[in-house]
Amino acid sequence: MNTFLLLHYMSTLVNLFINCFTLFIIFKRTPANMRNVAATVLNIIIWNFAGNITWGIMPFYPLFPLNCYQIGGPFGRLLSKYDLGKYGFILIVLFFLNACVGVQLSFQFRWIQIALKERVQNMNKWWAYIYSASTHFWASALFYWLSQRMFLSPQDYPDFDQAYNTTPVFCMTPERSHFVAMLTVIVVSVLFASAVIIVLVYLCYRSLYNQRVTLTSRTMKMQKTFLKNLIILAHISILLGAVACTFAWAGYFFHTPNLEVLCVTAMLVVVNHGTIFDIATLVIFRYYKNAALLFIKRALRMIGLQATPIFPSIVTARESTNTTSHGTARRSIP
């Protein structure tokens, strides 16, 4: 467990730094024609950030073959004393669940901006916020309702190992029927979300094709780039987030010692998912990449170092950023 906690805390610290840096770049360097895309990406990043911070405060480790988690960190005993470990677990899962919901919402809004721009351009943006909030609420409420039958106190757990009596833990029911239901919901949700995203991507490309006569080549290229970048970010969320969570749940479903390494590895992948997502965001969006490189160049100058050849585009980052941020796009769809 000590190795796991070390890796967990290191991942959390790295994620904290990169998340803050990414949020700074997005808030400071988002051009006008990217604000709608940036809003959907921010939604995903903030949910991920909240999940990683909560998980960093309350790390937990599976106690195979028991269906229990040992709570680590400075608040472990306090959470265990008041039987709050299960609520911390639910909160962490809810944050990552809402990050996945945010991925799907990003494609919904992209399709609306491309296909229904004329209809929604005069609508108040509060309707988008209300729709997003309601979608997040119902997804959270459904999971919370399903999770209520999943937990037991250590005293009520059958054949609880007395060696853990003084250890801060929370337990899940060993009844496999409940795990089958929960795992089925997770897998079906991942598959359904993936199917919806595929359909929305198809609709977006079809709408762009239908508008090829009215849109300029620059606008068409920009919209395809935005869509391609969202597809890349969605792959990261699905493969590193949802699939890793499914493996972790599957490992816990069989709860045999042989699957402990698989479960712990999947958990560490989920912890680092936000970091990889943030780095990908800074790399694939040219505006953010130039701004990040310029920031790094200035930081290196402040400490008396020069930019290395590892970042060849860092020299022209200032010019590129200034040019793109002050230029105007012809009939662009933000």
Secondary structure, 3 states (H helix, E strand, C coil): CHHHHHHHHHHHHHHHHHHHHHHHHHHHHCCHHHHHHHHHHHHHHHHHHHHHHHHHHCCEEECCCCCEEEECCCCHHHHHHCCCHHHHHHHHHHHHHHHHHHHHHHHHHHHHHHHCHHHHCCCCCHHHHHHHHHHHHHHHHHHHHHHCCCEECCCCCCCCCHHHCCCCEEEECCCHHHHHHHHHHHHHHHHHHHHHHHHHHHHHHHHHHHCCCCCCHHHHHHHHHHHHHHHHHHHHHHHHHHHHHHHHHHHHHHCCHHHHHHHHHHHHHHHHHHHHHHHHHHHHCHHHHHHHHHHHHHHHHHCCCCCCCCCHHHCCHHHHHHHHHHCCCCCCCC
